Amino acid sequence: MATSITREMLISQDHSELRVAICEDKQLVELYIERAKRSVVGNIYLGKVTDVLPGMQAAFVDIGLEKNTYLYIDDLRVDGERVESARQISSYLQVGQTVMVQVVKDAMGTKGARVTMELSIPGRFLVLLPYSDRRAVSKKIGESQREELIALMQHELSEGVGAIARTATKDAATEDIIADIKLLTRIWDRVKRQSIEVAAPDVLYTEVDLAMRSARDIFTSEYSSLTIDNRQTYDKVVGLMKRSAPELVKRVNLYRSRGEPLFNRYDIEDAIAQSLRREVSLPSGGSIVIDKTEALVTIDVNTGSFVGKRTLEDTLLKTNLEAAIEAVRQLRLRDLGGIIIIDFIDMQLDASKEKLLEELQELLARDRTRTKLVGLDSLGLVEITRKNISDGLFQTISEVCSYCAGQGRRLSAATRRIEIDRRLRNYVVSSKQQSFLFAINDETYEIVTAAGINLAAAIKADTGKMVRLFPDSSLQAIDFECLIEGQSPSSAEQRSVQAPAAARFFGRG
């Protein structure tokens, strides 16, 4: 029997980025970040074919992004119908041809975004499939309600248009589901009209921002709460819930910090820092070591200092079960995809191996990304395949180190700017003083004082307090020292910077 899980969603937004955290039993399991450069997944474009590659059964399509997107023959549709993949793609597409496509994967590394001609438009309760007659229902919905929903879709949808009923329909009223169908149909009609009126490349449909997507697609009755620390975002989400899920409005909360940021309150920042580490500790003293290559993710399990209290088999099983929990959590948190190999410690008893596999199956069932557990071999190796959706958290908040040529990672310039900004603001806002002199890492100092960026002035404009910055090469990337703080705006400049430090804060560098 599956264990009951307490799920919470947290949305934090400031002037630099929007972050959505998914917690299970108070532990961070998923994190999504949206900065100035938003994801284009879900957007529908009118594109122009720039190249057709018969040898790869693919085509490049210009949709107006920095890099051309790629379209595989399996994602090709002609008049809404699948094509024969055995035939050459050049039989269907020619250079200069205009096509309506939807982004299914953002650009990653040197690769452009991937697109499909099998379009879908998501709503709160259904996903409309304009070029399909498929009518399907979430597996989490019972058989009796499943039949009712399929009958409802058959009645409300036009011929040749399909839909997938989402998990949220489990608690929805029939009139709300019908309203969702009508809304999605109106959106599709507008997309079709625009495809005739505009010239390629152009955008026909843009997905909502991360906060609204998360509230619409993820937040259901399975979640005990949704907490938001930004008033404008809170109002938008509450408006969405009032229209689509009024019974969930009372679970949406506006967080008032009182000096403690939302993510600090839930220890999210510490969990993010842990996601950058190669080695992750386990509760009993063991650890897992995570390594990622271009095609493979490997996770090695170590007993570490854990020696157990009973038999060797019990010790190994306990370590492996703890490793399974942490490994799956890190897969979700880091959004690791492709082929994953977990090297568990070899156990002798079949009962122990079966218990481990059962635990893994239950843990992977919580993952919203498609996964498949291949099995456990005689060497203790478990193979898992997980759909690759994005670059992952690790790549999002870090960049290739110029010193080690990619063998290691360090925080990106954007992340350093955002993190030092956030830390200084938190310190200034929580202090009763009016003026501050901070020492920060010299490279970070160059980032926050570069042309067009004036962090000190921005903090003063937002808080009314005077801030001065001083470069210090002895500090790590996002560490700072508050050298002086005082009541008058000029006091931080009048006193010597050699005065004893008022406070020293260390972070990850």
C-alpha positions as CSV (number, residue, x, y, z in Angstrom):
1,M,0.0,0.0,0.0
2,A,1.4,3.4,-1.1
3,T,2.5,5.7,1.7
4,S,0.5,8.9,2.1
5,I,2.5,12.0,1.0
6,T,2.0,15.6,2.0
7,R,2.6,17.8,-1.1
8,E,3.2,21.5,-1.1
9,M,4.0,24.0,-3.9
10,L,5.9,27.2,-3.3
11,I,6.2,30.1,-5.7
12,S,8.8,32.8,-5.1
13,Q,9.2,35.8,-7.4
14,D,11.4,38.8,-7.2
15,H,12.8,41.3,-9.7
16,S,15.3,38.8,-11.0
17,E,13.6,35.4,-11.4
18,L,10.6,33.3,-10.8
19,R,11.1,30.0,-8.9
20,V,8.6,27.2,-8.3
21,A,9.4,24.5,-5.8
22,I,7.5,21.2,-5.3
23,C,7.9,19.7,-1.8
24,E,6.9,16.2,-0.6
25,D,6.9,15.7,3.1
26,K,8.8,19.0,3.5
27,Q,11.6,17.9,1.1
28,L,12.3,19.7,-2.1
29,V,11.8,17.2,-5.0
30,E,11.3,19.5,-8.1
31,L,12.5,23.1,-8.8
32,Y,11.7,25.2,-11.9
33,I,13.4,28.5,-12.7
34,E,12.3,31.2,-15.1
35,R,14.4,34.3,-15.8
36,A,14.3,36.9,-18.5
37,K,14.7,34.2,-21.1
38,R,11.5,32.2,-20.8
39,S,11.0,28.7,-22.0
40,V,9.3,28.5,-25.3
41,V,8.0,24.9,-24.8
42,G,4.3,24.9,-25.6
43,N,4.5,27.9,-28.0
44,I,3.0,27.4,-31.4
45,Y,4.7,29.1,-34.4
46,L,4.2,29.5,-38.1
47,G,7.6,28.4,-39.3
48,K,9.5,28.1,-42.6
49,V,11.5,25.0,-43.6
50,T,15.2,26.0,-44.2
51,D,16.7,22.6,-44.8
52,V,15.5,19.0,-45.3
53,L,17.9,16.1,-44.4
54,P,16.8,12.8,-45.9
55,G,19.7,11.0,-44.3
56,M,18.5,11.9,-40.8
57,Q,14.7,11.9,-41.7
58,A,14.6,15.4,-40.2
59,A,14.1,19.0,-41.2
60,F,15.3,22.4,-39.9
61,V,12.5,24.9,-39.3
62,D,13.0,28.7,-38.8
63,I,10.5,29.9,-36.2
64,G,12.2,33.2,-35.4
65,L,14.4,31.9,-32.6
66,E,18.2,32.3,-32.3
67,K,18.7,28.8,-33.7
68,N,16.6,26.9,-36.2
69,T,14.5,24.2,-34.7
70,Y,14.5,20.5,-35.8
71,L,11.5,18.4,-36.8
72,Y,11.7,14.6,-37.0
73,I,9.6,12.6,-39.4
74,D,7.8,10.9,-36.5
75,D,6.5,14.4,-35.5
76,L,5.4,15.3,-39.0
77,R,1.7,15.6,-39.9
78,V,0.0,16.1,-43.2
79,D,-3.6,17.4,-42.9
80,G,-3.4,16.3,-39.3
81,E,-2.6,12.7,-40.1
82,R,0.6,10.8,-39.3
83,V,2.9,10.1,-42.3
84,E,4.6,6.9,-43.2
85,S,8.0,7.1,-41.5
86,A,9.3,4.5,-44.0
87,R,9.1,7.1,-46.7
88,Q,11.7,9.9,-47.2
89,I,10.9,13.2,-45.3
90,S,11.6,15.0,-48.6
91,S,8.4,13.4,-49.9
92,Y,6.5,15.7,-47.5
93,L,8.6,18.8,-46.9
94,Q,10.5,21.2,-49.2
95,V,12.7,24.1,-48.4
96,G,10.7,27.3,-48.2
97,Q,7.5,25.5,-47.2
98,T,5.5,27.0,-44.2
99,V,4.5,24.7,-41.4
100,M,2.6,25.1,-38.1
101,V,4.7,23.6,-35.3
102,Q,4.8,23.5,-31.5
103,V,8.0,23.5,-29.4
104,V,8.3,20.3,-27.3
105,K,11.9,20.8,-26.0
106,D,13.9,24.0,-25.5
107,A,17.3,24.4,-27.1
108,M,19.9,22.5,-25.1
109,G,23.6,23.2,-25.5
110,T,24.5,23.3,-29.2
111,K,21.1,21.9,-30.3
112,G,18.2,24.0,-31.3
113,A,14.7,23.5,-30.0
114,R,12.7,20.4,-31.1
115,V,9.3,20.9,-32.6
116,T,6.3,18.8,-33.6
117,M,3.3,19.2,-35.9
118,E,1.2,17.2,-33.4
119,L,-0.2,20.2,-31.7
120,S,-1.8,20.4,-28.2
121,I,-3.3,23.3,-26.2
122,P,-3.4,22.7,-22.4
123,G,-6.2,23.9,-20.1
124,R,-6.9,23.3,-16.5
125,F,-9.0,20.1,-17.0
126,L,-8.1,19.0,-20.6
127,V,-5.4,19.1,-23.2
128,L,-7.0,19.8,-26.6
129,L,-5.5,17.8,-29.5
130,P,-6.6,19.7,-32.6
131,Y,-5.2,17.2,-35.1
132,S,-6.3,14.0,-33.4
133,D,-9.5,12.1,-32.7
134,R,-7.9,10.6,-29.6
135,R,-10.0,10.9,-26.4
136,A,-8.1,9.7,-23.3
137,V,-8.3,10.1,-19.6
138,S,-5.6,10.3,-16.9
139,K,-4.7,6.9,-15.4
140,K,-5.3,8.4,-11.9
141,I,-9.0,8.6,-12.6
142,G,-11.3,5.6,-11.8
143,E,-12.9,3.5,-14.4
144,S,-16.5,4.7,-13.9
145,Q,-15.6,8.3,-14.1
146,R,-13.3,7.6,-17.0
147,E,-16.2,6.3,-19.1
148,E,-18.3,9.4,-18.2
149,L,-15.5,11.7,-19.3
150,I,-15.0,10.0,-22.6
151,A,-18.7,10.2,-23.3
152,L,-18.6,13.9,-22.4
153,M,-15.7,14.6,-24.7
154,Q,-17.4,12.6,-27.5
155,H,-20.5,14.9,-27.1
156,E,-18.7,18.2,-26.8
157,L,-15.7,17.9,-29.2
158,S,-15.9,18.4,-32.9
159,E,-15.2,15.5,-35.2
160,G,-11.5,15.1,-35.8
161,V,-10.6,16.9,-32.6
162,G,-9.3,15.0,-29.6
163,A,-8.5,15.7,-25.9
164,I,-6.9,14.2,-22.9
165,A,-8.7,14.6,-19.5
166,R,-6.2,15.6,-16.9
167,T,-6.1,14.4,-13.3
168,A,-7.8,17.7,-12.2
169,T,-11.1,16.5,-13.8
170,K,-11.4,14.0,-10.9
171,D,-12.8,16.8,-8.7
172,A,-14.3,19.0,-11.4
173,A,-18.0,19.8,-12.1
174,T,-19.3,18.9,-15.5
175,E,-20.0,22.5,-16.4
176,D,-16.5,23.5,-15.6
177,I,-15.1,20.8,-17.9
178,I,-17.4,21.9,-20.7
179,A,-16.3,25.6,-20.1
180,D,-12.7,24.4,-20.4
181,I,-13.4,22.7,-23.7
182,K,-15.1,25.8,-25.1
183,L,-12.2,28.0,-24.0
184,L,-9.6,25.7,-25.6
185,T,-11.7,25.6,-28.8
186,R,-11.8,29.4,-29.0
187,I,-8.0,29.5,-28.6
188,W,-7.5,27.0,-31.4
189,D,-9.8,29.0,-33.7
190,R,-7.8,32.1,-33.0
191,V,-4.5,30.2,-33.8
192,K,-5.9,29.0,-37.1
193,R,-7.0,32.6,-38.1
194,Q,-3.6,34.0,-37.2
195,S,-1.9,31.3,-39.3
196,I,-3.6,32.7,-42.3
197,E,-3.0,36.4,-41.5
198,V,0.7,36.4,-40.6
199,A,3.9,35.6,-42.5
200,A,6.4,33.0,-41.3
201,P,8.2,33.0,-39.0
202,D,5.8,34.2,-36.4
203,V,4.4,33.1,-33.1
204,L,0.7,32.1,-33.1
205,Y,0.2,31.0,-29.4
206,T,2.3,31.7,-26.4
207,E,2.2,29.7,-23.2
208,V,1.5,31.4,-19.9
209,D,4.4,32.1,-17.5
210,L,5.9,29.5,-15.1
211,A,3.7,30.4,-12.1
212,M,0.5,30.1,-14.0
213,R,1.6,26.9,-15.8
214,S,2.5,25.3,-12.5
215,A,-0.8,26.3,-10.8
216,R,-2.8,25.1,-13.9
217,D,-0.9,21.9,-14.6
218,I,0.4,20.7,-11.3
219,F,-1.6,22.1,-8.4
220,T,-4.5,19.7,-7.7
221,S,-6.4,18.4,-4.7
222,E,-3.3,16.2,-4.0
223,Y,-1.6,19.3,-2.7
224,S,-2.2,20.6,0.8
225,S,-1.1,24.2,0.0
226,L,0.3,26.6,-2.6
227,T,2.2,29.5,-1.0
228,I,3.3,32.6,-3.0
229,D,5.5,35.4,-1.8
230,N,4.5,37.9,-4.6
231,R,1.2,39.8,-4.4
232,Q,0.8,40.2,-8.2
233,T,1.5,36.6,-8.8
234,Y,-0.8,35.6,-6.0
235,D,-3.7,37.6,-7.4
236,K,-3.2,36.0,-10.9
237,V,-3.1,32.5,-9.4
238,V,-6.2,33.1,-7.2
239,G,-8.0,34.4,-10.3
240,L,-7.2,31.2,-12.2
241,M,-8.3,29.1,-9.3
242,K,-11.6,31.0,-8.8
243,R,-12.4,30.3,-12.5
244,S,-11.2,26.7,-12.7
245,A,-11.0,25.2,-9.2
246,P,-12.8,27.3,-6.6
247,E,-12.5,24.5,-4.1
248,L,-8.8,25.0,-4.1
249,V,-8.7,28.8,-3.5
250,K,-8.6,28.4,0.3
251,R,-5.3,26.4,-0.1
252,V,-3.6,29.3,-1.9
253,N,-1.7,31.5,0.6
254,L,0.1,34.8,0.3
255,Y,3.4,34.7,2.3
256,R,4.4,37.7,4.3
257,S,8.1,37.3,5.0
258,R,8.6,39.3,8.2
259,G,12.3,39.3,7.5
260,E,12.5,35.6,6.5
261,P,12.3,34.8,2.8
262,L,9.9,32.0,1.8
263,F,12.6,29.7,0.4
264,N,14.7,30.1,3.6
265,R,11.7,29.2,5.7
266,Y,11.4,25.9,3.9
267,D,15.1,25.3,3.6
268,I,14.9,25.4,-0.2
269,E,18.1,27.3,-0.6
270,D,20.1,24.6,1.2
271,A,18.5,21.9,-1.0
272,I,19.5,23.9,-4.2
273,A,23.1,24.2,-2.9
274,Q,23.1,20.4,-2.4
275,S,22.0,19.8,-5.9
276,L,25.3,21.2,-7.2
277,R,27.3,18.6,-5.2
278,R,28.6,15.4,-6.8
279,E,28.2,13.5,-3.5
280,V,25.0,13.5,-1.5
281,S,24.9,12.1,2.1
282,L,22.3,9.6,3.3
283,P,20.7,9.6,6.7
284,S,22.5,6.6,8.1
285,G,26.0,7.7,7.0
286,G,26.2,6.3,3.5
287,S,26.2,8.4,0.3
288,I,25.5,8.5,-3.4
289,V,27.8,9.9,-6.0
290,I,26.2,11.3,-9.1
291,D,28.1,11.7,-12.4
292,K,26.6,12.9,-15.7
293,T,28.0,12.4,-19.2
294,E,26.5,13.3,-22.6
295,A,24.6,10.1,-22.9
296,L,24.5,8.6,-19.4
297,V,23.9,9.4,-15.7
298,T,25.6,7.1,-13.2
299,I,24.8,7.0,-9.5
300,D,27.1,5.0,-7.2
301,V,26.0,3.9,-3.7
302,N,28.4,3.8,-0.8
303,T,27.9,2.5,2.7
304,G,30.3,5.2,4.1
305,S,30.4,5.2,7.9
306,F,27.2,3.1,8.3
307,V,28.0,-0.3,9.8
308,G,24.5,-1.3,10.9
309,K,23.4,-3.1,14.0
310,R,22.2,-6.5,12.8
311,T,23.3,-8.6,9.8
312,L,25.3,-7.5,6.8
313,E,22.3,-8.0,4.6
314,D,20.2,-5.7,6.7
315,T,22.9,-3.1,6.6
316,L,23.1,-3.3,2.8
317,L,19.4,-3.3,2.3
318,K,18.9,-0.2,4.6
319,T,21.7,1.7,2.7
320,N,20.2,0.7,-0.7
321,L,16.7,1.8,0.3
322,E,17.9,5.2,1.6
323,A,20.0,5.5,-1.7
324,A,16.9,4.7,-3.8
325,I,14.9,7.5,-2.1
326,E,17.7,10.1,-2.5
327,A,18.6,9.0,-6.0
328,V,15.0,9.4,-7.3
329,R,14.7,12.7,-5.5
330,Q,17.9,14.0,-7.1
331,L,16.8,12.8,-10.6
332,R,13.6,14.9,-10.2
333,L,15.3,17.9,-8.6
334,R,18.2,18.0,-11.1
335,D,15.8,17.0,-13.9
336,L,18.2,14.4,-15.2
337,G,17.2,12.4,-18.2
338,G,18.3,9.7,-20.7
339,I,19.7,6.5,-19.4
340,I,20.4,6.3,-15.7
341,I,22.5,3.5,-14.1
342,I,22.4,3.1,-10.3
343,D,25.1,0.9,-8.9
344,F,23.5,-0.4,-5.7
345,I,25.5,-2.4,-3.2
346,D,25.1,-6.1,-4.1
347,M,22.8,-8.1,-1.9
348,Q,22.4,-11.8,-1.6
349,L,18.8,-12.4,-0.8
350,D,16.1,-12.3,-3.5
351,A,13.7,-10.9,-0.9
352,S,16.0,-7.9,-0.4
353,K,16.3,-7.3,-4.1
354,E,12.5,-7.5,-4.6
355,K,12.0,-5.0,-1.7
356,L,14.4,-2.6,-3.4
357,L,12.7,-2.8,-6.7
358,E,9.3,-2.3,-5.2
359,E,10.5,0.8,-3.4
360,L,12.0,2.1,-6.7
361,Q,8.7,1.5,-8.5
362,E,6.8,3.4,-5.9
363,L,9.2,6.3,-5.9
364,L,9.3,6.6,-9.7
365,A,5.5,6.5,-9.8
366,R,5.6,10.0,-8.1
367,D,7.7,11.4,-10.9
368,R,5.5,13.4,-13.4
369,T,8.2,12.9,-16.1
370,R,7.9,9.6,-18.0
371,T,10.3,7.0,-16.5
372,K,10.8,3.3,-17.0
373,L,12.5,0.9,-14.6
374,V,14.3,-1.8,-16.6
375,G,15.4,-4.0,-13.7
376,L,18.1,-5.1,-11.3
377,D,20.9,-7.3,-12.7
378,S,23.2,-9.8,-10.9
379,L,25.8,-7.1,-10.3
380,G,23.4,-4.8,-8.5
381,L,23.0,-2.4,-11.4
382,V,19.6,-0.8,-12.0
383,E,18.8,0.8,-15.4
384,I,16.2,3.5,-15.6
385,T,15.2,5.6,-18.6
386,R,13.8,9.1,-18.0
387,K,12.5,11.5,-20.6
388,N,15.0,14.3,-21.2
389,I,12.9,17.6,-20.9
390,S,15.4,20.4,-20.2
391,D,19.0,21.2,-19.5
392,G,18.3,20.6,-15.8
393,L,18.8,22.6,-12.7
394,F,22.6,22.0,-12.6
395,Q,23.1,23.6,-16.1
396,T,20.5,26.3,-15.5
397,I,22.2,27.9,-12.4
398,S,25.8,27.2,-13.4
399,E,28.2,27.7,-16.3
400,V,31.3,26.0,-17.7
401,C,34.4,27.1,-15.7
402,S,36.9,29.1,-17.8
403,Y,39.8,27.7,-15.7
404,C,39.0,24.0,-15.9
405,A,37.5,23.9,-19.5
406,G,34.3,22.1,-18.5
407,Q,35.7,19.6,-16.1
408,G,33.9,21.4,-13.2
409,R,31.2,24.0,-12.7
410,R,30.8,27.3,-11.0
411,L,27.9,29.7,-10.5
412,S,27.0,31.6,-13.6
413,A,27.4,35.4,-13.7
414,A,23.6,35.8,-13.8
415,T,23.2,33.5,-10.7
416,R,26.0,35.4,-8.9
417,R,24.3,38.7,-9.6
418,I,20.9,37.4,-8.5
419,E,22.3,35.6,-5.4
420,I,24.4,38.5,-4.1
421,D,21.5,40.9,-4.8
422,R,19.1,38.7,-2.9
423,R,21.5,38.2,0.1
424,L,22.3,41.9,0.4
425,R,18.7,42.9,0.2
426,N,17.7,40.4,2.8
427,Y,20.4,41.8,5.1
428,V,19.4,45.4,4.5
429,V,15.7,44.9,4.9
430,S,16.1,42.9,8.1
431,S,18.4,45.6,9.6
432,K,17.2,48.7,11.5
433,Q,20.3,50.6,10.2
434,Q,20.1,53.1,7.3
435,S,23.5,52.8,5.7
436,F,25.9,50.0,4.9
437,L,29.3,49.3,3.5
438,F,29.6,45.8,2.1
439,A,32.7,43.9,0.8
440,I,32.0,41.4,-1.9
441,N,34.1,39.1,-4.2
442,D,36.0,41.2,-6.7
443,E,34.7,39.4,-9.7
444,T,31.2,39.6,-8.4
445,Y,31.8,43.3,-7.8
446,E,32.6,43.7,-11.6
447,I,29.4,41.9,-12.5
448,V,27.1,44.1,-10.3
449,T,28.8,47.4,-11.3
450,A,29.0,46.6,-15.1
451,A,27.6,49.0,-17.7
452,G,23.8,49.2,-17.2
453,I,23.9,47.5,-13.8
454,N,24.1,49.4,-10.5
455,L,23.2,47.0,-7.7
456,A,23.8,49.6,-4.9
457,A,21.5,52.2,-6.6
458,A,18.8,49.6,-7.2
459,I,18.8,48.5,-3.5
460,K,18.6,52.1,-2.4
461,A,15.8,52.9,-4.8
462,D,13.8,49.9,-3.5
463,T,14.6,50.2,0.3
464,G,15.5,53.9,0.8
465,K,18.8,52.8,2.5
466,M,22.3,53.8,1.4
467,V,24.5,50.9,0.2
468,R,28.2,51.1,-0.8
469,L,30.1,48.1,-2.3
470,F,33.8,47.3,-1.9
471,P,35.7,44.6,-3.9
472,D,37.6,42.0,-1.9
473,S,39.4,39.1,-3.6
474,S,39.5,37.0,-0.4
475,L,35.7,36.4,-0.5
476,Q,34.1,33.6,-2.4
477,A,31.7,34.2,-5.3
478,I,28.5,35.1,-3.4
479,D,29.9,35.7,0.1
480,F,29.9,39.2,1.6
481,E,31.0,41.1,4.7
482,C,29.1,44.0,6.2
483,L,32.0,46.2,7.1
484,I,30.1,49.1,8.5
485,E,26.4,49.9,9.2
486,G,25.0,53.0,10.7
487,Q,22.0,55.3,11.2
488,S,22.9,58.2,8.9
489,P,23.2,57.9,5.2
490,S,26.8,59.3,5.3
491,S,28.1,57.2,8.2
492,A,29.2,54.3,6.0
493,E,31.4,56.6,4.1
494,Q,32.8,58.6,7.0
495,R,34.2,55.6,8.9
496,S,37.2,53.6,7.9
497,V,36.7,50.4,5.9
498,Q,39.3,48.8,8.2
499,A,36.8,48.8,11.1
500,P,35.9,45.4,12.6
501,A,33.3,43.5,10.5
502,A,29.7,43.8,11.7
503,A,28.8,40.5,10.2
504,R,30.2,37.9,7.8
505,F,28.1,35.7,5.6
506,F,29.3,32.7,3.6
507,G,27.6,30.9,0.8
508,R,28.5,28.5,-2.0
509,G,31.1,29.8,-4.4
